[in-house]
Amino acid sequence: MTTSKQNELDKLYKLLHTLNRQQIKVLKKYLVGFSTRNEAETKMLELANLLLSKKQSPPDIDFCSQVIYGGPRDSRIDKLKTRLYNKVLDSLAIDINIQRDEYEDEIHPIMIRLKKKATILQIIRFTPLRETLGIELLNDIIYTSRKYEMYFVLLEHLHQLKYMKTWREGQKTFEKFIEEINHYEKCNQANIRATDNYYKTIFHTSFSGNVGEQKLSSFYLDCISQTRYDYQQTNSPSVGYYLLMFEMGYYQSIHDYHRAKETCVSLINLIKNNISVYRKARMGFAYGNLAECEVYLRNYDQALQEVRKSVGYLTPQSPDYYLNKQFEFEILFLNADWNHAQEIIETLQKTNRLKQGDFRIAKYAYYEACVHFRLGRFKECSRQLSLKFELSKDKLGWEIAIRILRIMTMIEMNRHDEAQPMVGNLQKHIERNARKADVNERDRMILKLFRELDKAGFRFDSLGKVPRDLLAKLSEQNQPWSWKPLSPELIPVHEWLLGKIPAQSNLRRKS
């Protein structure tokens, strides 16, 4: 047995085991539908059933040959597995599979059907059907791709129709096609730019816990400038969608959450009223963004209503669904509903690591530590924080938040001898990484506050002027150093420390 032949069988095995029940049913009918000897089962179906019956791991190729041909492996089994692999792929392109309502993006099956028509067009391109069925297919593909702003499909087939028609009709028709194609080239490039910039915003906001506000707002302004120009040139609803997304992000970055909320309402209306833009997932995102605005306005109950409204538009167990559930956790946590928040985070931690990615799974583990802390389970919190975190790669964002929570946990457990070196290590960590990127001003202030607490032996009954001033400043709102609800600092350090100061303290009375 050669390794390459077994690898090919393993690939076929994995393909078969990714099919859902309905796809398997279609495949089995497809395999026997072309039998020329009216066999109840073809050899391909026998192999498919054999591989599907093995739930844990793929069988040995020699074993398959013995079962199906009654002898050791030869060229027959090799050819059979290759034919079966191709038949599985063919069966996936059957209309009954294409038309299933199980895609995360409802435009996706429309795209598949267009490409299937495009394939048929290429098959008949050099036959007499070219001038009849070919023209009909081209017009259908062009109409649908224009309607849904599928510009790369539209452009390919406009070029084909241009050559077919202008061969007979001449230069004027050719020039009209050129004008139309140039317009849709602009639309296509504008959509690509807008989509790329949208993904860049995701990288800024989801994979770093320390994005400077000025840097982020400046990036949004650049996106807005480019996208607004493109929208004026193309009037493409898809470009308009991204323009509103960037405007909403900009208003959030400058803390104008009322304007952000107004923009989000405009976004919802644009999605509803444009078939090329409408997606259930986008409606879900829009209501999620509305919820985010309510969070920053501290309207947590309203935020919870909006985020639960958004989940109705998302495919269960999709990546978007899990992002929505994470957001619901954050709102519940901020609203002090920690028991319900824990239920959500436990569910999220059980999700597929491949779908979620190591970074997000690590985020859930950190969130669970925050729940333990809020519920007073400090040993469990400490144990959770001792894990190795993928988040730690974000040195000046999530890693600082993890270190701060570890210090807070040691203080709560009165293990001041362990908290003291942690404060020193936090200072070294910040100094070491500050050469590579800017350190959040709030994090510098928290470090300074911890150093002052360390000097005072972590006693809260007689705080000096410096820590009191730092606490007062950290409590301020709408400042660069103010606490942000959806930041890695899920538990506001200043609120926690104020809660530990004796009730008779002047600082407690002032706050």
N, C-alpha and C positions, 0 to 999 in steps of 0.2 A: 504494500500500500504506500503510495506516495503522499507526502504531506500536502502538496498542492491540491490533489484530488479530494482529500479529506476536508481541506479548508473550503473548497467549493461546496461540498455537501453541508458544511457548517453554515455557510452563507445562505444556502437554500433553507436550511432549518430555521435560522433566525428570521428570514423573510416570512415564512409560513406562520411563525408564532407571533408576528406583529399584526396579522390580520384579525379583524374582529369577527364575530360569529356570522354576520350577514355576508361579509366578504368571502369567508370560507364556504358558505352555502353556494354562493354564485360560482366560485372556483370549481367546486365539485360537479356542478351541472355543466359548466363550460368544458371540463375535461372529458366528459362522456358524450357531449353533444356532437362531436365530430368523429365518433367511432365508426369506421367503415364496415366493421364486422358485427355491429350491434351487440358488442360485449357489454355485460352488466357493469363491468369495471375495466378501465384501461390500466395498463401498467403504470402510467403516470399517476392515476388516481390511487393505485395501490401504494406507490411510493409516498404520495402526499399523506395518505392516511397513516402510514407507518411513522413518518416523521412527526405528524401532529399528535400521535399517541404517546410519544416520548416527551413528557412534560419537563423533566429536569435537565436533560442534556442530550445533544445529538448522538445518534447511534453511529457505530463504526460502519464505514462504507462496505466492508466485506460482509458484515452482518446483513445489510440491506440487500446485497446481491444474493445471499443465501435464501433470504425470505422470498424475494421476487422471482429469481431465476433458478433457484435450487442448486446453485453452484458458486464457486469462488468468483471474485471480481474479475470482470473483463471489460471490453470496450462498450458492451451493452449498457451496463449500469452507469458508466460515465456519460454516455450520450443521453440516457434517460433523465438523469438529474439536470443536465443542461437544458433539455427540452422542457422539463417541468418548470425550471426557473423562468424561462421565457414565457411560458403559458401563464404563470402567476402574474407576471407583469402585464401581459395582454388582458387578463381578466379584470385587472384594476381599472382599465380604460373603458370597460363596458358601461353604457349609459346608466344602468341601474346602480352602479357604484358611484359614478360621477354625480348623480342627482341626489344623493343622500343628504339630508339636512343635519350634518354633523360636523361641519367645518367651523372653525373659530372665526373666520372671516366669510361672511355670506356672499361676497363678490368672488371668492375663490372658485366655486363651481362654474360661474359664468366665464371666468378666464380659462378654465379647463376645456369647456365646450368650444370656446373660440379657437383654442389651439388644436382641438380635434378637427374642427372644420378647416383650419389652416393646413393640417396634415392631408386631409382629403383633397384639398385644392392642389397641393404639390403632386399628389398621385395622378390627378387627371390633367395636369398642366400641359402635357404634350399629346393629348388625345383630342378627338373631335368634341368632347364634352367641355373643352376649355372655353368655348365661346357662348355656351348656354349655362350649364351648371356652374362653370368656373366664375362667370360674371356674377351670377346670383350669390354664390358663396362670398365673393369679394365684397359685394355691396352689403351683405349681411354683417360680415366681420367689421367693415369700416363703420357702419351705423352703430353697432353695439359698442365697439371700442371707443368711438367718439363720445357716446352717451355716458360711459363710465370712466372717461378720462384715462383709458389704458393706452397711453401715447406710444409706447414702443411697439405695441401690436398694430396700432393705427398707422404709424409711419411706414412700417414694413409693407403693409397692404395698399396704402396709397401709392407707394412707388410702383408696385406691381400693376395696379389699375392704370396708373399714368402711362406706362409703356404699352399696355394693351389697347387703351383707347386712342392715345395720340398717334399710334401707328396708322390709324385710319383717319383721324380727325384733324391732325396737323398741329401747327405751332401755337395757335391761340389756346387750344385746349391744354397743350403742354404748359404754357405760361400760367394758366389758371391753377393747374396742379402744383406748379412750383411755388406759387404764392401761398396756397393752402398748406403745403408741406412745410414751408418756412415758418408759418405761424405755429404749427403744431410742434416743430422742432423747438421753438422758444418755450412753448408750454411744457414740453418734456424736460428740457434743461432746468426750467424754473421749478418744476416738481422735484427733480433730483436734488437741486440745491436746498430746497425747503426741507425735504426729508432728511438729508444729510445733517443739516443744522439742528433739526429736531433730535436726531440721535446724539449729537454732540451735547445737547442740553441734558439728555439722560445720563451721559457719562459724567457730566459736571455734578449733577444733583444726586445720583444714586450710588456712585462708586467712590465718592469722597465725602467725608464728614466735615471737611474744613475748606469750603469754597468761599473765598473772600467776596463780600457782598458787592464791592465796587467792581471787581473783576467779572462777577456774574451779570450784574446789570449792564456793564459795558458790552459784554458778549450778546446779551439780548438786544441791545440797541443796534448793534451791527446786523443781527439777524432781521430785525424789524425793517431797517433801512433797505436791505437787499430784497427782502420778501415783498415789501410794499411796492417797490419799483417793479418787480416781476409781476405782481398782481395787476398793477395798472397797465402793463404791457400785454397781459394774456387774458385777464378777467376769468381766470381759472378758479372755480370754487375750491379745488384742492389746495391751491396756493393760498386762497383766502382763509382756509381752515388753519393752515400753519401760521399765517400772519396773526390771527387771533390767539393762537396758542402762545406765540412769542410775546405778544402784547400782555397777555395774562401773566406769563412768567415774569416779565419786566416789572409790572405793578407789584407783584408779590415780592420781588427782590428789593424794591424800594419801600416796602411795608405799606403800600397804598392798597389795602385789602378791599376797601369799598369799590375802588375802580376795577380791581381784579375780579370782584364778584360781578360787576356790571358786564365786563368783557366776557365772562364765562356764560352769562345768560345769552349774549349775542352769539356765542359759539354754539350753544345748544340749538338756537333757532336756525343757524346756518346748516348744521348737520341735518336737522329735521327736514329742511326745505330743498335739499340738493341730493338727488339720487346718486351722483358720482361720489359724494362725500359720506353719505349715510352708512354707518356701520353700527351694529349694536354695541360693539366694544368701545367705539368712540363716544357713544351716548353714555356708556358706563364711566369712561374716563372724565367726561365733561361734568357729570354729577359728582364724581370723586373730587374734581378740582373745585367745584362749588363747596363741597364739604371741607376742603383744605382752607378755603377762604374763611369759612365759619370757625374753623379751629383757631386761626390767627386772630380772629375777632373775639375769641374765647367763648363762642356760642357752641359749646360742646354737644348739647342735646340736639340742636338743629343740625350740626355736623353729622351726628349719628344718623339722623333721618335721611340726609342726602346720600351718605355712603351706603346705606341699606337700600335706597332707591336705585343706586348705581348697579348693585349686584344683580338685579333683575335683567340687566342687559349683557351680562358676561356668561360665557360658557363655563359650566362647572368644571373644576379641576384644570382649567387652562391657566397659563402664566398670569394673565390679566386678573383672573379670579383670585389667585393667591396674593397678588399685590393689593387687591381690594381688601382681602381679609386681614392682611398686615396693617393696612390703614385703619380698619375697624378696631383692631387691637390697640393701636396707638391712641385712638380717640377714647376708647373705654379706659385705658390706663390714665390718660390725662384727666378724665372725668372721675377718677378714683374708684372705678368699678373694677377692682383688681381681680376678683374671682372670675368674672366673665372674661376678662382679658386673658387670664391664665388658660382658660378652656380653649380659646382661639390659638394661642401660641403653642399649646401642646399638639393641636391638630396640624398646625403648619410644620412643626418639627418632624412629623411623620410623612410628609410629602416626599415625592421622588426627588432625590438629590440631583439627578441628571437634568430634570426639568427646571429646578430652582437655581442650581449653581451653588458652589461651596460658599460664596460670599453671603448670599441671602440666608442659607441654612445657619451660618455662623451668626448672622444678625438675630435670628430667632433664639439662638442659645443665649445671646447677650440679653435679649428682651426677657427671657425667662428669669435670668439672674435679677433683673430689675423688679420683676413681680415678687420674687422671694424677698427682696429687700423691703419693698413696700408692705408686705405682709408680716414683716418681722422675723422671717426665717433666715437669719444671718449665716448660720452654718451652711445651709443649702446654697445660699448666694455665694459664699466664699468658695464652696466646692465647684460651683458652676463656673466661677471666674478663674479657677485654676486650670481650666481647659485651654488647649492651644486654639487660638482664634484666627480664622482666615482674615477677619476684620483687621488684625494687627498689621497687615500690609499697608493699611492707610495710617501712616505713622503720626500725622498731625491732626487726625480726625477721630476715627473710631478707637484707635489705640489709646489716645489720651483719655477718652471717655471711660474705657475699661479700667485704666489705671486709677482714675479718680474714684470710680465706684469701689474698687478694691480698698482704697484708703478709707472711704466712708464706712465700708463694712468692718474693717479692723477697729475703727473708732467705736462703732456700735457694739462690738464685742469686747470693748475695753482692752484690746490687745495693742496697747500703745507702743510696746516695744517692736511690734511688727509694722505698725503704721509709720513709725519714724523713718526707717530705711526706704520705705515705699515713697515717701515724700522726696527724699534725696534722689532716688532713682527716677522719679518723674521729672525733677529738675534737670538731671543729666540727659534724659531722653529728649526733652524739649530743646536743650542747648545743642545736642548732637544733630538733631534734625532741622533746627532753625536755619541752618546754612542752605538747605535744599529748598525750603518754601517758607512762606509767611506763617507765623504762629498766631492763632486766633487770640485777640486781645482779652477776651473773657477767660480763656484758658490760662493766660499769664497771670491774671488777677486771682484766679482760683489757686494757682500754685503759690502765689505770694501769701494768700490767706492761710493755706495749709502750713506754710513755713512759720507763720506767726503763731498758729495753734500749736505747732510742734515746740516752739520756744516756751509757750505757756503750759507745756505738759498736757495738752489737750483738755484743759479745764475751761469750762464755759461760764463759770460763775463770776469771773473777774477779767473780762476781756479788755485789753488796752485800746487806745485810740486808733491805732493803725488797723487792726482787724475789724473794729467797729465801722471805720470809714469804708473799708473794702466791702463789707457786707451791705452797707447802705448803697454803695455804688452798684454792686451786682444786682440789687433789687430794683434799680431804675428800669424804666421802659423806654422803647424807641431810641435806644442808643446802640452804637456798634458793639458794646460789651453786654447788651441785654440778653436775657435768656430767650431762646426760640423753642416753641412747642415741639417741632418735629425734627429737632437736632439730635445727635447722638447723646447729648446730656438729657436723657429722658426724665431723670429726677433732678429738678432745679437745686443746685448745691446751696444757693442762698436760702431757699425755703427750708431745706432740711436743717441747716445750721441754726436758723432762727428758731426752729422748733426745739432745739436742744438747749437754748439759752433759758435760764430760770425765769419764771413769770415776772418776778419783781425787777428784772433788769430794765434799765432805761432804754436800751436798744429795742427790747421787745415792745415796750409801750409806744415808742416812736413809730415802729413799723406797722 
